[in-house]
Amino acid sequence: MEKIEKILFTHEEIQERIKELGKIISEDYKEKNPILACILKGAVYFAVDLTRNLSIPYILDFISILSYGPSKETYGIVRITKDLDTNIYNKDVIIVEDIVDTGLSLAYLLRVLKAREPSSLKVCTLLDCPGRRIIDVPIDYKGFEIPNYYAVGYGLDYNERYRNLMYIAVLER
Ligand code: PRP
């Protein structure tokens, strides 16, 4: 059974950073009504708290993707298992992610969503792990950058566990 090795970000630190991100996004999107495209499932926790810190109108929507093959790194992402409910044509869209690792999920999503011709498409991620990047992806808003750790908590799982932690931690494995 794996154990929590150390806490990377406390609940307070996460909330403080989300507050800042919410302020910046509210400023950048004032007079607009962005669609927040939350990537299931991990980003739900972040997306919900982010909306609580927005002072602008927004639409929260969800999308789920599935990677194909034994590992995402080998085969990439091939399909959407649950699409957005909203038509994003001519709309301002912000993809909300919990973590960008290899960048493969995000690269796929950017390609798919861009083809629908939104008027703008940006990316907001709570965590960025540039050390694991395989494909270069643009990140417009980020909470924290982390080294090559296996992070869990606050939406991030290990075999579906630990999503409910209020903090983000590293697993001892
Ligand atoms: C995780 C995470 C991102 C993606 C990042 O999702 O939530 O969506 O992987 O990795 P990448 O940059 O290497 O593509 P996961 O597939 O574990 O699904 P989950 O959110 O449902 O846990």
Backbone and ligand atoms as CSV (ligand in chain L), in Angstrom:
chain,resi,resn,atom,element,x,y,z
A,1,MET,N,N,0.857,-1.199,0.000
A,1,MET,CA,C,0.000,0.000,0.000
A,1,MET,C,C,0.893,1.250,0.000
A,2,GLU,N,N,0.645,2.134,-0.944
A,2,GLU,CA,C,1.483,3.319,-1.055
A,2,GLU,C,C,1.137,4.337,0.046
A,3,LYS,N,N,2.115,5.198,0.329
A,3,LYS,CA,C,1.909,6.184,1.399
A,3,LYS,C,C,2.164,7.589,0.867
A,4,ILE,N,N,1.586,8.553,1.524
A,4,ILE,CA,C,1.849,9.943,1.167
A,4,ILE,C,C,3.269,10.297,1.617
A,5,GLU,N,N,4.110,10.727,0.692
A,5,GLU,CA,C,5.497,11.035,1.038
A,5,GLU,C,C,5.626,12.457,1.565
A,6,LYS,N,N,5.056,13.391,0.824
A,6,LYS,CA,C,5.087,14.767,1.316
A,6,LYS,C,C,3.967,15.584,0.677
A,7,ILE,N,N,3.611,16.637,1.360
A,7,ILE,CA,C,2.579,17.520,0.827
A,7,ILE,C,C,3.251,18.564,-0.057
A,8,LEU,N,N,2.743,18.695,-1.288
A,8,LEU,CA,C,3.304,19.691,-2.214
A,8,LEU,C,C,2.646,21.044,-2.020
A,9,PHE,N,N,1.310,21.026,-1.962
A,9,PHE,CA,C,0.558,22.262,-1.772
A,9,PHE,C,C,-0.576,22.006,-0.796
A,10,THR,N,N,-0.656,22.846,0.205
A,10,THR,CA,C,-1.717,22.692,1.198
A,10,THR,C,C,-3.035,23.208,0.611
A,11,HIS,N,N,-4.112,22.890,1.288
A,11,HIS,CA,C,-5.424,23.366,0.868
A,11,HIS,C,C,-5.438,24.893,0.782
A,12,GLU,N,N,-4.814,25.527,1.768
A,12,GLU,CA,C,-4.790,27.000,1.808
A,12,GLU,C,C,-4.011,27.559,0.621
A,13,GLU,N,N,-2.868,26.944,0.328
A,13,GLU,CA,C,-2.050,27.422,-0.807
A,13,GLU,C,C,-2.813,27.260,-2.126
A,14,ILE,N,N,-3.509,26.151,-2.266
A,14,ILE,CA,C,-4.277,25.905,-3.499
A,14,ILE,C,C,-5.379,26.958,-3.628
A,15,GLN,N,N,-6.104,27.170,-2.544
A,15,GLN,CA,C,-7.222,28.123,-2.596
A,15,GLN,C,C,-6.742,29.547,-2.882
A,16,GLU,N,N,-5.610,29.888,-2.290
A,16,GLU,CA,C,-5.034,31.223,-2.492
A,16,GLU,C,C,-4.680,31.433,-3.959
A,17,ARG,N,N,-4.065,30.400,-4.555
A,17,ARG,CA,C,-3.647,30.490,-5.969
A,17,ARG,C,C,-4.877,30.530,-6.892
A,18,ILE,N,N,-5.900,29.755,-6.555
A,18,ILE,CA,C,-7.105,29.744,-7.399
A,18,ILE,C,C,-7.797,31.105,-7.345
A,19,LYS,N,N,-7.737,31.711,-6.176
A,19,LYS,CA,C,-8.311,33.048,-6.012
A,19,LYS,C,C,-7.624,34.016,-6.976
A,20,GLU,N,N,-6.282,33.927,-7.035
A,20,GLU,CA,C,-5.520,34.803,-7.941
A,20,GLU,C,C,-5.880,34.520,-9.394
A,21,LEU,N,N,-5.946,33.230,-9.742
A,21,LEU,CA,C,-6.288,32.867,-11.129
A,21,LEU,C,C,-7.681,33.371,-11.485
A,22,GLY,N,N,-8.615,33.236,-10.556
A,22,GLY,CA,C,-9.984,33.681,-10.789
A,22,GLY,C,C,-10.040,35.179,-11.061
A,23,LYS,N,N,-9.218,35.894,-10.342
A,23,LYS,CA,C,-9.170,37.351,-10.504
A,23,LYS,C,C,-8.616,37.724,-11.879
A,24,ILE,N,N,-7.535,37.066,-12.259
A,24,ILE,CA,C,-6.902,37.355,-13.556
A,24,ILE,C,C,-7.862,37.007,-14.696
A,25,ILE,N,N,-8.490,35.834,-14.603
A,25,ILE,CA,C,-9.408,35.403,-15.674
A,25,ILE,C,C,-10.627,36.328,-15.734
A,26,SER,N,N,-11.131,36.729,-14.583
A,26,SER,CA,C,-12.291,37.643,-14.558
A,26,SER,C,C,-11.948,38.962,-15.227
A,27,GLU,N,N,-10.726,39.388,-15.041
A,27,GLU,CA,C,-10.268,40.639,-15.652
A,27,GLU,C,C,-10.122,40.464,-17.169
A,28,ASP,N,N,-9.467,39.370,-17.561
A,28,ASP,CA,C,-9.229,39.110,-18.995
A,28,ASP,C,C,-10.535,38.890,-19.768
A,29,TYR,N,N,-11.544,38.364,-19.093
A,29,TYR,CA,C,-12.801,38.006,-19.784
A,29,TYR,C,C,-13.967,38.900,-19.398
A,30,LYS,N,N,-13.665,40.091,-18.885
A,30,LYS,CA,C,-14.795,40.942,-18.517
A,30,LYS,C,C,-15.522,41.368,-19.799
A,31,GLU,N,N,-16.828,41.508,-19.698
A,31,GLU,CA,C,-17.686,41.750,-20.879
A,31,GLU,C,C,-17.854,40.469,-21.708
A,32,LYS,N,N,-17.259,39.369,-21.285
A,32,LYS,CA,C,-17.399,38.126,-22.053
A,32,LYS,C,C,-18.128,37.085,-21.203
A,33,ASN,N,N,-18.442,35.981,-21.846
A,33,ASN,CA,C,-19.188,34.926,-21.155
A,33,ASN,C,C,-18.534,33.590,-21.521
A,34,PRO,N,N,-17.320,33.344,-20.981
A,34,PRO,CA,C,-16.557,32.195,-21.470
A,34,PRO,C,C,-17.184,30.849,-21.103
A,35,ILE,N,N,-16.874,29.877,-21.950
A,35,ILE,CA,C,-17.260,28.502,-21.642
A,35,ILE,C,C,-16.043,27.832,-21.012
A,36,LEU,N,N,-16.227,27.321,-19.804
A,36,LEU,CA,C,-15.143,26.593,-19.157
A,36,LEU,C,C,-15.314,25.131,-19.505
A,37,ALA,N,N,-14.385,24.597,-20.293
A,37,ALA,CA,C,-14.463,23.194,-20.704
A,37,ALA,C,C,-13.609,22.367,-19.753
A,38,CYS,N,N,-14.275,21.766,-18.780
A,38,CYS,CA,C,-13.581,21.003,-17.740
A,38,CYS,C,C,-13.347,19.569,-18.221
A,39,ILE,N,N,-12.100,19.121,-18.125
A,39,ILE,CA,C,-11.757,17.769,-18.582
A,39,ILE,C,C,-11.985,16.770,-17.449
A,40,LEU,N,N,-12.898,15.861,-17.682
A,40,LEU,CA,C,-13.212,14.857,-16.658
A,40,LEU,C,C,-12.058,13.850,-16.542
A,41,LYS,N,N,-11.814,13.284,-15.367
A,41,LYS,CA,C,-12.566,13.616,-14.177
A,41,LYS,C,C,-11.783,14.518,-13.225
A,42,GLY,N,N,-10.457,14.425,-13.321
A,42,GLY,CA,C,-9.614,15.067,-12.317
A,42,GLY,C,C,-9.834,16.562,-12.130
A,43,ALA,N,N,-10.139,17.256,-13.231
A,43,ALA,CA,C,-10.204,18.722,-13.166
A,43,ALA,C,C,-11.485,19.250,-12.519
A,44,VAL,N,N,-12.415,18.346,-12.191
A,44,VAL,CA,C,-13.698,18.789,-11.622
A,44,VAL,C,C,-13.477,19.607,-10.349
A,45,TYR,N,N,-12.595,19.118,-9.514
A,45,TYR,CA,C,-12.371,19.759,-8.208
A,45,TYR,C,C,-11.834,21.184,-8.401
A,46,PHE,N,N,-10.880,21.315,-9.308
A,46,PHE,CA,C,-10.289,22.617,-9.602
A,46,PHE,C,C,-11.317,23.534,-10.281
A,47,ALA,N,N,-12.033,22.989,-11.260
A,47,ALA,CA,C,-12.981,23.804,-12.020
A,47,ALA,C,C,-14.050,24.402,-11.103
A,48,VAL,N,N,-14.552,23.601,-10.190
A,48,VAL,CA,C,-15.593,24.075,-9.271
A,48,VAL,C,C,-15.060,25.234,-8.422
A,49,ASP,N,N,-13.879,25.054,-7.859
A,49,ASP,CA,C,-13.321,26.125,-7.021
A,49,ASP,C,C,-12.973,27.360,-7.855
A,50,LEU,N,N,-12.545,27.130,-9.096
A,50,LEU,CA,C,-12.238,28.277,-9.966
A,50,LEU,C,C,-13.497,29.107,-10.217
A,51,THR,N,N,-14.611,28.437,-10.501
A,51,THR,CA,C,-15.853,29.189,-10.767
A,51,THR,C,C,-16.271,30.017,-9.545
A,52,ARG,N,N,-15.964,29.525,-8.374
A,52,ARG,CA,C,-16.335,30.263,-7.152
A,52,ARG,C,C,-15.539,31.546,-7.015
A,53,ASN,N,N,-14.471,31.659,-7.804
A,53,ASN,CA,C,-13.626,32.848,-7.743
A,53,ASN,C,C,-13.731,33.711,-8.994
A,54,LEU,N,N,-14.754,33.456,-9.797
A,54,LEU,CA,C,-14.974,34.280,-10.989
A,54,LEU,C,C,-16.047,35.320,-10.692
A,55,SER,N,N,-15.816,36.529,-11.164
A,55,SER,CA,C,-16.821,37.570,-10.957
A,55,SER,C,C,-17.526,37.902,-12.266
A,56,ILE,N,N,-17.371,37.035,-13.256
A,56,ILE,CA,C,-17.993,37.228,-14.574
A,56,ILE,C,C,-18.974,36.081,-14.828
A,57,PRO,N,N,-19.920,36.280,-15.760
A,57,PRO,CA,C,-20.773,35.146,-16.117
A,57,PRO,C,C,-19.968,34.115,-16.908
A,58,TYR,N,N,-20.290,32.873,-16.766
A,58,TYR,CA,C,-19.555,31.807,-17.461
A,58,TYR,C,C,-20.504,30.631,-17.663
A,59,ILE,N,N,-20.108,29.717,-18.529
A,59,ILE,CA,C,-20.847,28.455,-18.668
A,59,ILE,C,C,-19.871,27.337,-18.346
A,60,LEU,N,N,-20.224,26.487,-17.404
A,60,LEU,CA,C,-19.371,25.350,-17.059
A,60,LEU,C,C,-19.849,24.133,-17.840
A,61,ASP,N,N,-18.941,23.531,-18.580
A,61,ASP,CA,C,-19.294,22.354,-19.363
A,61,ASP,C,C,-18.196,21.293,-19.170
A,62,PHE,N,N,-18.482,20.072,-19.588
A,62,PHE,CA,C,-17.570,18.958,-19.316
A,62,PHE,C,C,-17.294,18.148,-20.570
A,63,ILE,N,N,-16.082,17.646,-20.645
A,63,ILE,CA,C,-15.703,16.783,-21.769
A,63,ILE,C,C,-14.802,15.666,-21.226
A,64,SER,N,N,-14.958,14.495,-21.798
A,64,SER,CA,C,-14.168,13.361,-21.329
A,64,SER,C,C,-13.491,12.685,-22.508
A,65,ILE,N,N,-12.210,12.361,-22.359
A,65,ILE,CA,C,-11.491,11.713,-23.451
A,65,ILE,C,C,-10.882,10.406,-22.970
A,66,LEU,N,N,-10.632,9.539,-23.912
A,66,LEU,CA,C,-10.077,8.229,-23.573
A,66,LEU,C,C,-8.792,8.021,-24.362
A,67,SER,N,N,-7.752,7.561,-23.651
A,67,SER,CA,C,-6.529,7.241,-24.390
A,67,SER,C,C,-6.604,5.783,-24.822
A,68,TYR,N,N,-5.943,5.490,-25.901
A,68,TYR,CA,C,-6.048,4.179,-26.518
A,68,TYR,C,C,-4.729,3.439,-26.355
A,69,GLY,N,N,-4.803,2.148,-26.173
A,69,GLY,CA,C,-3.587,1.352,-26.092
A,69,GLY,C,C,-3.075,1.237,-24.675
A,70,PRO,N,N,-1.972,0.476,-24.483
A,70,PRO,CA,C,-1.455,0.222,-23.141
A,70,PRO,C,C,-0.975,1.476,-22.433
A,71,SER,N,N,-0.499,2.443,-23.183
A,71,SER,CA,C,-0.124,3.695,-22.528
A,71,SER,C,C,-0.352,4.851,-23.477
A,72,LYS,N,N,-0.725,5.956,-22.858
A,72,LYS,CA,C,-1.020,7.166,-23.619
A,72,LYS,C,C,0.221,7.625,-24.395
A,73,GLU,N,N,1.390,7.417,-23.764
A,73,GLU,CA,C,2.640,7.861,-24.372
A,73,GLU,C,C,2.887,7.136,-25.695
A,74,THR,N,N,2.468,5.864,-25.768
A,74,THR,CA,C,2.728,5.084,-26.974
A,74,THR,C,C,1.694,5.344,-28.066
A,75,TYR,N,N,0.449,5.423,-27.660
A,75,TYR,CA,C,-0.599,5.451,-28.670
A,75,TYR,C,C,-1.350,6.773,-28.782
A,76,GLY,N,N,-1.290,7.571,-27.765
A,76,GLY,CA,C,-2.012,8.842,-27.824
A,76,GLY,C,C,-3.486,8.707,-27.502
A,77,ILE,N,N,-4.187,9.787,-27.738
A,77,ILE,CA,C,-5.599,9.853,-27.381
A,77,ILE,C,C,-6.404,9.684,-28.650
A,78,VAL,N,N,-7.436,8.898,-28.631
A,78,VAL,CA,C,-8.184,8.769,-29.867
A,78,VAL,C,C,-9.616,9.224,-29.838
A,79,ARG,N,N,-10.247,9.200,-28.681
A,79,ARG,CA,C,-11.651,9.589,-28.819
A,79,ARG,C,C,-12.245,10.286,-27.609
A,80,ILE,N,N,-13.324,10.982,-27.909
A,80,ILE,CA,C,-14.089,11.671,-26.878
A,80,ILE,C,C,-15.160,10.705,-26.402
A,81,THR,N,N,-15.254,10.485,-25.105
A,81,THR,CA,C,-16.288,9.576,-24.591
A,81,THR,C,C,-17.510,10.343,-24.087
A,82,LYS,N,N,-17.309,11.614,-23.768
A,82,LYS,CA,C,-18.441,12.487,-23.435
A,82,LYS,C,C,-18.092,13.871,-23.957
A,83,ASP,N,N,-18.914,14.350,-24.858
A,83,ASP,CA,C,-18.595,15.632,-25.494
A,83,ASP,C,C,-19.206,16.798,-24.700
A,84,LEU,N,N,-18.746,17.997,-25.028
A,84,LEU,CA,C,-19.353,19.200,-24.459
A,84,LEU,C,C,-20.821,19.242,-24.869
A,85,ASP,N,N,-21.660,19.812,-24.025
A,85,ASP,CA,C,-23.074,19.990,-24.402
A,85,ASP,C,C,-23.258,21.277,-25.197
A,86,THR,N,N,-22.282,22.179,-25.046
A,86,THR,CA,C,-22.399,23.511,-25.625
A,86,THR,C,C,-21.775,23.593,-27.020
A,87,ASN,N,N,-22.421,24.325,-27.892
A,87,ASN,CA,C,-21.832,24.630,-29.194
A,87,ASN,C,C,-20.842,25.779,-28.993
A,88,ILE,N,N,-19.576,25.527,-29.287
A,88,ILE,CA,C,-18.564,26.544,-28.965
A,88,ILE,C,C,-18.223,27.449,-30.154
A,89,TYR,N,N,-18.917,27.242,-31.263
A,89,TYR,CA,C,-18.643,28.083,-32.436
A,89,TYR,C,C,-18.793,29.564,-32.067
A,90,ASN,N,N,-17.763,30.349,-32.367
A,90,ASN,CA,C,-17.808,31.776,-32.103
A,90,ASN,C,C,-17.843,32.151,-30.611
A,91,LYS,N,N,-17.523,31.201,-29.748
A,91,LYS,CA,C,-17.551,31.474,-28.301
A,91,LYS,C,C,-16.116,31.492,-27.751
A,92,ASP,N,N,-15.985,32.104,-26.580
A,92,ASP,CA,C,-14.689,32.102,-25.902
A,92,ASP,C,C,-14.616,30.874,-25.005
A,93,VAL,N,N,-13.592,30.076,-25.237
A,93,VAL,CA,C,-13.494,28.803,-24.510
A,93,VAL,C,C,-12.205,28.755,-23.695
A,94,ILE,N,N,-12.330,28.290,-22.465
A,94,ILE,CA,C,-11.141,28.048,-21.635
A,94,ILE,C,C,-11.151,26.572,-21.250
A,95,ILE,N,N,-10.138,25.848,-21.670
A,95,ILE,CA,C,-10.004,24.444,-21.260
A,95,ILE,C,C,-9.477,24.438,-19.830
A,96,VAL,N,N,-10.138,23.693,-18.957
A,96,VAL,CA,C,-9.704,23.632,-17.558
A,96,VAL,C,C,-9.181,22.225,-17.254
A,97,GLU,N,N,-7.891,22.159,-16.938
A,97,GLU,CA,C,-7.210,20.902,-16.663
A,97,GLU,C,C,-6.686,20.887,-15.236
A,98,ASP,N,N,-6.516,19.691,-14.670
A,98,ASP,CA,C,-5.861,19.631,-13.363
A,98,ASP,C,C,-4.347,19.569,-13.524
A,99,ILE,N,N,-3.885,18.813,-14.553
A,99,ILE,CA,C,-2.437,18.714,-14.756
A,99,ILE,C,C,-2.115,18.507,-16.235
A,100,VAL,N,N,-1.043,19.114,-16.676
A,100,VAL,CA,C,-0.511,18.848,-18.015
A,100,VAL,C,C,0.827,18.146,-17.816
A,101,ASP,N,N,0.880,16.880,-18.260
A,101,ASP,CA,C,2.112,16.079,-18.138
A,101,ASP,C,C,2.783,15.969,-19.503
A,102,THR,N,N,2.439,14.908,-20.240
A,102,THR,CA,C,3.034,14.727,-21.576
A,102,THR,C,C,2.529,15.803,-22.527
A,103,GLY,N,N,1.323,16.311,-22.263
A,103,GLY,CA,C,0.711,17.298,-23.155
A,103,GLY,C,C,-0.155,16.647,-24.224
A,104,LEU,N,N,-0.166,15.308,-24.259
A,104,LEU,CA,C,-0.895,14.601,-25.324
A,104,LEU,C,C,-2.403,14.833,-25.239
A,105,SER,N,N,-2.956,14.788,-24.031
A,105,SER,CA,C,-4.401,15.013,-23.867
A,105,SER,C,C,-4.766,16.403,-24.362
A,106,LEU,N,N,-3.982,17.363,-23.917
A,106,LEU,CA,C,-4.271,18.752,-24.254
A,106,LEU,C,C,-4.094,19.017,-25.752
A,107,ALA,N,N,-3.050,18.446,-26.332
A,107,ALA,CA,C,-2.800,18.648,-27.770
A,107,ALA,C,C,-3.982,18.115,-28.579
A,108,TYR,N,N,-4.485,16.957,-28.168
A,108,TYR,CA,C,-5.635,16.364,-28.858
A,108,TYR,C,C,-6.862,17.270,-28.718
A,109,LEU,N,N,-7.114,17.698,-27.506
A,109,LEU,CA,C,-8.287,18.548,-27.256
A,109,LEU,C,C,-8.212,19.873,-27.991
A,110,LEU,N,N,-7.032,20.454,-27.989
A,110,LEU,CA,C,-6.872,21.735,-28.687
A,110,LEU,C,C,-7.184,21.570,-30.169
A,111,ARG,N,N,-6.721,20.453,-30.720
A,111,ARG,CA,C,-6.960,20.205,-32.147
A,111,ARG,C,C,-8.458,20.043,-32.419
A,112,VAL,N,N,-9.105,19.226,-31.595
A,112,VAL,CA,C,-10.526,18.944,-31.792
A,112,VAL,C,C,-11.378,20.203,-31.590
A,113,LEU,N,N,-11.081,20.939,-30.525
A,113,LEU,CA,C,-11.918,22.109,-30.216
A,113,LEU,C,C,-11.653,23.266,-31.180
A,114,LYS,N,N,-10.419,23.408,-31.600
A,114,LYS,CA,C,-10.074,24.467,-32.554
A,114,LYS,C,C,-10.862,24.295,-33.854
A,115,ALA,N,N,-11.056,23.050,-34.260
A,115,ALA,CA,C,-11.776,22.754,-35.504
A,115,ALA,C,C,-13.231,23.230,-35.441
A,116,ARG,N,N,-13.738,23.444,-34.238
A,116,ARG,CA,C,-15.125,23.921,-34.090
A,116,ARG,C,C,-15.231,25.438,-34.169
A,117,GLU,N,N,-14.103,26.069,-34.406
A,117,GLU,CA,C,-14.019,27.512,-34.605
A,117,GLU,C,C,-14.588,28.372,-33.466
A,118,PRO,N,N,-14.045,28.187,-32.277
A,118,PRO,CA,C,-14.410,29.117,-31.197
A,118,PRO,C,C,-13.773,30.477,-31.493
A,119,SER,N,N,-14.284,31.552,-30.911
A,119,SER,CA,C,-13.640,32.833,-31.215
A,119,SER,C,C,-12.312,32.945,-30.472
A,120,SER,N,N,-12.186,32.258,-29.335
A,120,SER,CA,C,-10.866,32.143,-28.706
A,120,SER,C,C,-10.804,30.833,-27.928
A,121,LEU,N,N,-9.593,30.322,-27.765
A,121,LEU,CA,C,-9.399,29.045,-27.068
A,121,LEU,C,C,-8.154,29.155,-26.209
A,122,LYS,N,N,-8.353,29.103,-24.894
A,122,LYS,CA,C,-7.206,29.201,-23.988
A,122,LYS,C,C,-7.181,28.016,-23.041
A,123,VAL,N,N,-6.075,27.906,-22.306
A,123,VAL,CA,C,-5.879,26.758,-21.420
A,123,VAL,C,C,-5.555,27.242,-20.018
A,124,CYS,N,N,-6.259,26.663,-19.051
A,124,CYS,CA,C,-5.976,26.950,-17.643
A,124,CYS,C,C,-5.742,25.626,-16.937
A,125,THR,N,N,-4.557,25.447,-16.385
A,125,THR,CA,C,-4.273,24.203,-15.660
A,125,THR,C,C,-3.802,24.523,-14.246
A,126,LEU,N,N,-4.198,23.674,-13.311
A,126,LEU,CA,C,-3.741,23.904,-11.941
A,126,LEU,C,C,-2.267,23.552,-11.829
A,127,LEU,N,N,-1.883,22.389,-12.377
A,127,LEU,CA,C,-0.484,21.960,-12.296
A,127,LEU,C,C,0.117,21.792,-13.682
A,128,ASP,N,N,1.391,22.107,-13.755
A,128,ASP,CA,C,2.136,21.923,-15.001
A,128,ASP,C,C,3.399,21.154,-14.647
A,129,CYS,N,N,3.598,20.023,-15.328
A,129,CYS,CA,C,4.793,19.213,-15.087
A,129,CYS,C,C,5.610,19.177,-16.376
A,130,PRO,N,N,6.395,20.244,-16.646
A,130,PRO,CA,C,7.089,20.366,-17.935
A,130,PRO,C,C,8.122,19.262,-18.162
A,131,GLY,N,N,8.624,18.663,-17.088
A,131,GLY,CA,C,9.634,17.612,-17.209
A,131,GLY,C,C,9.127,16.366,-17.919
A,132,ARG,N,N,7.818,16.191,-17.985
A,132,ARG,CA,C,7.271,14.994,-18.637
A,132,ARG,C,C,6.721,15.277,-20.037
A,133,ARG,N,N,6.928,16.496,-20.509
A,133,ARG,CA,C,6.318,16.895,-21.766
A,133,ARG,C,C,6.846,16.115,-22.966
A,134,ILE,N,N,5.936,15.644,-23.807
A,134,ILE,CA,C,6.302,14.991,-25.070
A,134,ILE,C,C,5.988,15.930,-26.230
A,135,ILE,N,N,4.882,16.641,-26.089
A,135,ILE,CA,C,4.471,17.546,-27.157
A,135,ILE,C,C,4.247,18.940,-26.568
A,136,ASP,N,N,4.714,19.927,-27.298
A,136,ASP,CA,C,4.619,21.301,-26.813
A,136,ASP,C,C,3.172,21.792,-26.884
A,137,VAL,N,N,2.666,22.324,-25.769
A,137,VAL,CA,C,1.294,22.843,-25.755
A,137,VAL,C,C,1.277,24.215,-25.082
A,138,PRO,N,N,0.422,25.109,-25.548
A,138,PRO,CA,C,0.369,26.437,-24.940
A,138,PRO,C,C,-0.433,26.401,-23.637
A,139,ILE,N,N,0.087,27.040,-22.612
A,139,ILE,CA,C,-0.660,27.151,-21.347
A,139,ILE,C,C,-0.816,28.633,-21.028
A,140,ASP,N,N,-2.046,29.086,-20.912
A,140,ASP,CA,C,-2.287,30.509,-20.686
A,140,ASP,C,C,-2.349,30.862,-19.210
A,141,TYR,N,N,-2.949,29.975,-18.429
A,141,TYR,CA,C,-3.062,30.217,-16.984
A,141,TYR,C,C,-2.623,28.960,-16.261
A,142,LYS,N,N,-1.702,29.130,-15.301
A,142,LYS,CA,C,-1.288,27.943,-14.549
A,142,LYS,C,C,-1.190,28.238,-13.067
A,143,GLY,N,N,-1.561,27.232,-12.266
A,143,GLY,CA,C,-1.493,27.386,-10.819
A,143,GLY,C,C,-0.073,27.245,-10.322
A,144,PHE,N,N,0.483,26.054,-10.523
A,144,PHE,CA,C,1.829,25.754,-10.033
A,144,PHE,C,C,2.580,24.876,-11.028
A,145,GLU,N,N,3.889,25.055,-11.038
A,145,GLU,CA,C,4.741,24.159,-11.819
A,145,GLU,C,C,5.331,23.140,-10.850
A,146,ILE,N,N,5.372,21.873,-11.264
A,146,ILE,CA,C,5.949,20.863,-10.369
A,146,ILE,C,C,7.021,20.048,-11.091
A,147,PRO,N,N,7.995,19.530,-10.315
A,147,PRO,CA,C,8.987,18.633,-10.906
A,147,PRO,C,C,8.338,17.291,-11.274
A,148,ASN,N,N,9.107,16.356,-11.749
A,148,ASN,CA,C,8.569,15.084,-12.204
A,148,ASN,C,C,8.131,14.187,-11.034
A,149,TYR,N,N,7.023,14.572,-10.397
A,149,TYR,CA,C,6.474,13.829,-9.263
A,149,TYR,C,C,5.198,13.121,-9.687
A,150,TYR,N,N,4.845,12.066,-8.979
A,150,TYR,CA,C,3.510,11.501,-9.164
A,150,TYR,C,C,2.602,12.162,-8.127
A,151,ALA,N,N,1.895,13.174,-8.558
A,151,ALA,CA,C,1.082,13.955,-7.623
A,151,ALA,C,C,-0.324,13.383,-7.513
A,152,VAL,N,N,-0.853,13.393,-6.307
A,152,VAL,CA,C,-2.241,12.969,-6.069
A,152,VAL,C,C,-2.950,14.009,-5.206
A,153,GLY,N,N,-4.257,13.924,-5.213
A,153,GLY,CA,C,-5.060,14.803,-4.365
A,153,GLY,C,C,-5.684,15.934,-5.148
A,154,TYR,N,N,-6.692,16.507,-4.592
A,154,TYR,CA,C,-7.401,17.628,-5.194
A,154,TYR,C,C,-7.786,17.291,-6.650
A,155,GLY,N,N,-8.318,16.098,-6.828
A,155,GLY,CA,C,-8.755,15.649,-8.158
A,155,GLY,C,C,-7.834,14.639,-8.809
A,156,LEU,N,N,-6.556,14.711,-8.463
A,156,LEU,CA,C,-5.577,13.798,-9.085
A,156,LEU,C,C,-5.609,12.446,-8.375
A,157,ASP,N,N,-5.649,11.377,-9.180
A,157,ASP,CA,C,-5.811,10.050,-8.572
A,157,ASP,C,C,-4.611,9.137,-8.796
A,158,TYR,N,N,-4.589,8.071,-8.003
A,158,TYR,CA,C,-3.743,6.925,-8.273
A,158,TYR,C,C,-4.688,5.736,-8.212
A,159,ASN,N,N,-4.939,5.101,-9.343
A,159,ASN,CA,C,-5.960,4.046,-9.416
A,159,ASN,C,C,-7.282,4.479,-8.796
A,160,GLU,N,N,-7.705,5.662,-9.151
A,160,GLU,CA,C,-8.988,6.235,-8.699
A,160,GLU,C,C,-9.012,6.633,-7.227
A,161,ARG,N,N,-7.891,6.487,-6.535
A,161,ARG,CA,C,-7.878,6.895,-5.120
A,161,ARG,C,C,-7.242,8.273,-4.979
A,162,TYR,N,N,-7.449,8.858,-3.849
A,162,TYR,CA,C,-6.840,10.135,-3.415
A,162,TYR,C,C,-7.432,11.399,-4.046
A,163,ARG,N,N,-8.403,11.259,-4.955
A,163,ARG,CA,C,-8.951,12.466,-5.572
A,163,ARG,C,C,-9.523,13.412,-4.510
A,164,ASN,N,N,-10.042,12.831,-3.442
A,164,ASN,CA,C,-10.756,13.618,-2.438
A,164,ASN,C,C,-9.850,14.342,-1.439
A,165,LEU,N,N,-8.541,14.172,-1.532
A,165,LEU,CA,C,-7.664,14.898,-0.604
A,165,LEU,C,C,-7.827,16.402,-0.838
A,166,MET,N,N,-7.789,17.157,0.244
A,166,MET,CA,C,-7.948,18.613,0.137
A,166,MET,C,C,-6.641,19.277,-0.299
A,167,TYR,N,N,-5.552,18.515,-0.261
A,167,TYR,CA,C,-4.226,19.043,-0.612
A,167,TYR,C,C,-3.647,18.217,-1.757
A,168,ILE,N,N,-2.512,18.655,-2.271
A,168,ILE,CA,C,-1.822,17.896,-3.324
A,168,ILE,C,C,-0.538,17.331,-2.722
A,169,ALA,N,N,-0.339,16.026,-2.940
A,169,ALA,CA,C,0.786,15.358,-2.296
A,169,ALA,C,C,1.534,14.476,-3.281
A,170,VAL,N,N,2.713,14.019,-2.836
A,170,VAL,CA,C,3.499,13.079,-3.635
A,170,VAL,C,C,3.347,11.707,-3.005
A,171,LEU,N,N,3.169,10.695,-3.837
A,171,LEU,CA,C,3.034,9.333,-3.317
A,171,LEU,C,C,4.400,8.667,-3.201
A,172,GLU,N,N,4.594,7.949,-2.114
A,172,GLU,CA,C,5.796,7.137,-1.948
A,172,GLU,C,C,5.502,5.819,-2.644
A,173,ARG,N,N,6.297,5.432,-3.620
A,173,ARG,CA,C,5.955,4.214,-4.369
A,173,ARG,C,C,7.134,3.269,-4.489
L,1,PRP,C1,C,-4.891,13.102,-16.453
L,1,PRP,C2,C,-5.082,14.593,-16.209
L,1,PRP,C3,C,-5.007,15.179,-17.571
L,1,PRP,C4,C,-4.055,14.261,-18.287
L,1,PRP,C5,C,-2.720,14.891,-18.329
L,1,PRP,O1,O,-6.112,12.552,-16.761
L,1,PRP,O2,O,-6.324,14.853,-15.605
L,1,PRP,O3,O,-6.252,15.170,-18.228
L,1,PRP,O4,O,-4.002,13.037,-17.551
L,1,PRP,O5,O,-1.772,14.019,-18.878
L,1,PRP,P1,P,-1.031,14.263,-20.243
L,1,PRP,O6,O,-0.555,15.669,-20.288
L,1,PRP,O7,O,0.102,13.260,-20.135
L,1,PRP,O8,O,-1.957,13.927,-21.368
L,1,PRP,P2,P,-6.414,10.994,-16.689
L,1,PRP,O9,O,-6.278,10.411,-18.062
L,1,PRP,O10,O,-5.585,10.388,-15.597
L,1,PRP,O11,O,-7.965,10.979,-16.322
L,1,PRP,P3,P,-8.710,11.493,-14.977
L,1,PRP,O12,O,-8.653,12.997,-14.988
L,1,PRP,O13,O,-10.091,10.980,-15.148
L,1,PRP,O14,O,-7.980,10.915,-13.800
